[in-house]
Amino acid sequence: MSESGPISSSPDVLGGTPVFCGTRVPVSTLLDFLEGGDTLDEFLQQYPTVTRQQAIAVLELAKAAVNRSTDEAAA
């Protein structure tokens, strides 16, 4: 993924696991927090290297992916 986006992936950082750009925080950690009932604010307090804008951008990407998948299934 582009370094200008909210997610980056490099074999040199956590073996290529998708992380928030400029951090070593896996994107899946945000999803795990939300799945566990934690709030976005709780996640951001726990991982201060991730900005609110990055977290929201990742959630928007996930939303867009779900919408695309739903649209394709309906076609």
FENFEN-V163119 format. One record per residue. N is the residue number from 1. RES is the residue in one letter. PSI is psi in radians with two decimals (999 if undefined). Layout:
BEGIN
N:RES:PSI  N:RES:PSI
END
This chain:
BEGIN
1:M:2.74  2:S:2.47  3:E:-0.32  4:S:-0.19  5:G:3.13  6:P:-0.23  7:I:2.43  8:S:2.78  9:S:2.19  10:S:2.43  11:P:-0.38  12:D:-0.22  13:V:1.93  14:L:0.65  15:G:0.44  16:G:0.04  17:T:2.34  18:P:2.21  19:V:2.85  20:F:2.27  21:C:2.30  22:G:0.12  23:T:3.14  24:R:0.39  25:V:2.01  26:P:2.45  27:V:-0.61  28:S:-0.41  29:T:-0.70  30:L:-0.81  31:L:-0.66  32:D:-0.74  33:F:-0.87  34:L:-0.72  35:E:-0.59  36:G:-0.02  37:G:0.04  38:D:2.76  39:T:2.89  40:L:-0.72  41:D:-0.68  42:E:-0.72  43:F:-0.84  44:L:-0.58  45:Q:-0.66  46:Q:-0.53  47:Y:1.33  48:P:-0.20  49:T:-0.25  50:V:2.26  51:T:2.75  52:R:-0.72  53:Q:-0.70  54:Q:-0.80  55:A:-0.77  56:I:-0.68  57:A:-0.69  58:V:-0.74  59:L:-0.64  60:E:-0.67  61:L:-0.75  62:A:-0.74  63:K:-0.77  64:A:-0.68  65:A:-0.71  66:V:-0.76  67:N:-0.71  68:R:-0.76  69:S:-0.72  70:T:-0.75  71:D:-0.71  72:E:-0.65  73:A:-0.54  74:A:-0.35  75:A:999
END
